[in-house]
């Protein structure tokens, strides 16, 4: 009988080689990570689909501002047309102050200026999209405008409504009348899965496996509890006092 090495004997038989065993372990671990990601998305979807519950005592949370028809337009014969158009181009703003002013620094001083609010403008891509809900009659009331975009460093085309005077802004209290249902069992399972992923530092591995790269979103940029310094955010005076207490 000839003498064979371990690898040659494993190759001639049905036994798994060390390299194959290592590869199978890695594949099983990657499948496990994929299942974790699928389970996490399922739990998030269940939490998102939870119904709203009406509150017994609704409360106000700031103010909201949107466009409404002017009184003279309401009495005109084309009121229904502009009301239907407003449902497609209306915008909303929310603020804790009824004045809807924001802070801006001018000449080393903080001044308050009013927030600018306009009806919706359509980009060139939205205008040519088949999902655009505007009719041909409604498109006539828009004109093409080029505007410099500081983010892309070039001019971009927008389609702007040419009769904004037909609408006026109305401020009203923003009332909270419903709240999201909370499922304690579902939240517990989500937190349990989140702790498992964070403690073992699996988030970047899952992102590389699913998306091909590690997506460092702000939601995922959580510090690993195992790597947290015990003296983080503690002043030197407090640390020195603790040192003196231990020496006594």
N, C-alpha and C positions, 0 to 999 in steps of 0.2 A: 504494500500500500504506500502510495506516494505521500510525502509530507506536504501539507498545505498550511498556509498562514490563516489567521483568523478571518481576514477580509476575503480571501479567496474561498474559504469554506462557506462563509455566509453568502457569497455571490453564487455559489453552486447549489445552495439549498434555499429553502423558503424562509430562513431566518433573516430578520431585518438587520442591516448593517448599522453601525453607529451613526453614520452620516444621515441615513434615512430616518432613523429614530429621532435625531435632532431636528430634521426638517419636519417630520410629522408633529412633533411637539410644538414647533413654531406655528405650523398651519392651524393646529387646534386652538392655540392661544389667539391667533388672528380671527378665527371664526367666533371665538368667545367675545372678542371686542366688538365685532360686527353685530352680534346678538345684543350686546349691551346698548349699542347705539340705537338699534331698532326698538328695543324696549323703552329706552329713554324718550324717543319720539312718540311712541304710543301713549306713554304717560302724560307727556306734554299736551297731546291732542285731546286726551280725556279731560284734562284740567281746563283746556280752552273751550271745550264743548259743554261745560257745566252751565246750567241755566242761571238766569238772573232772578233774584228774589226781591220783591218790592219791600221797601223800608216802611216801618210803621210811622216813623217821624222823619220825613224828608228834610234835608238841610241844604243850605246854600254854601257853595264853594266857589267864591269869586264871581266874575261876570263874564258874559259871552257877548260877542258882537258879530252881526251878520247883515247882509243886504236885504232890503225889502223894496217893494215898488213905491214910487212916489205917489202922493195922493192924486195928483192930476193925471198920472198914467193909469191909475186904478179906474178912474172914471172914463177913460178913453175907450175907443172901440177895439184897440189892439191890446187890451189888458191881459187877455188870456194867453196871447202869443208870448208876451214878455214875461209873464208869470211862469210859463213852461220853460222858457229859456233860462230863467233865473235858477230853476231847480238843477240845471246842468252846469252852471258856472258860478254858483254861489260859493263863498268862502266863509270860514268861521275863525275867530280869534278868541282866546281866553286870557284873562288877566285877573290878578288879585285886586287891582285898583280899577275903579269905575272910569277913571280918566283915560285908561289905556295909554299911559306914557311909560317910556323906558329911559333908563339913565344913560347919558352919554357925556364923555369927558371933552371939554372944550377949554383950551387955554388954561390947563391945570385946574379946572373947576368942573364939578359935576352938575350938569343941567339935565332937565327932563324934557324930552321931546315926544310928540305923539307918534304912535306906531302907524305906519302906512299900511293900508289894506285896500286891495283892489279885487275886482272879480277875476275869475280864473283865466289865465292865458295859456294857450296851447303851443307846445313846441312843434317843430317841423315834423318830428316823428309821430307825435300824437295826431297831428292834422291829417297825415296820410294814412293813418292806421284804419283798418276796416272796423275796429271796435269803437270808433268815434260815434257818439250818439247824436251829433248835430245833424239836422236836416239841411237840404240845399238852401231853403229859404233862410234858415238861421245862419248859415255860413256867409251869407251876403253881408251880414252886420259885423264882420270881422275884417281887419286889414292886416297886411303883412308888415312886420317891423323888424329891423336888424338892431341888435343890442350887443354891446361888448360884454363878454363873459370873462371875468377875472380869473375864474378857476381853470378854464381851458385855454385862456390867452388867445381868444379869437372871437369873431363876431358870430352870434347865433341868431337864428330866425325864430320869431314868435308871432303868433296870430292873436291880435288884441281886439277886444270889443270896442266898437267905435261910438257907442252911445252910453257911456257910463253914467251920464246925468239922469237916466231914467230910474236909477236905483239910489237909495240912501241907506246909510248905516243906522242900525238900531241896536241899542245896548239893553240887555235884559239880564236878570239874575241867572246864574248857572246853578240849577238845582240838581242835587243827587237824590234820585227817587228809587234806584235799585242798587243792589250790591251782588257781587259774584258769590255763588254758592261755594262753600268750602267743604271738601271731603277730607276728613282727617286721615282716613286710611290711605287715600291716594297721595296726600301730602307726605305722609310718613314713608311710603314706598319711594317717592321721588327723592326725598332727602337721604334715604338709605342708599339709593343708587348713586347719588351725587357724592356722598361721603366716601363710598368705595372707590369711585373714579379719582377723586381728589387726593385721598390718602395714599393711593398707589401710583399717583402721577401718571394716569393713563390717558388724560385728555389729548395731549399732543400726539400720542401714538394712534389714538382713534382717528384724529383729524388727518394724519398722514396716510392712514390706511383707507379712509373713506374718500377724502378729497385730494389726496396726492401731495398735500403740504399741510403744515401745521398752521391753522387759522388762529391767530392770537387776537381774538375778539376781547372786548372789555369784559364780557360776561365770563369768559374762560380764564381771564388773568387773575385767578385767585391764588393766594399764597398757600403753599403746601403746609398744613399744620405741623408736620414733622420737621420742616425746615425753618419754622418760625423761631426767632431768637427770644429767649426768655426775658432779656433785658430791653427789648424793643419798646420805644415810647415811654421809657422810664427816665426821669431826670437824674442828673449826677448827684444832686443832693439826696435824693431818695436812696440811690444805690449806696452812697457813703454812709447814710444812717443805718441801712440794713447791715452794712459791713461792721459798723461799730457795735450793733446789737449782737451780732454773732461772736464778736471778740470778747464780749463781757461774759 
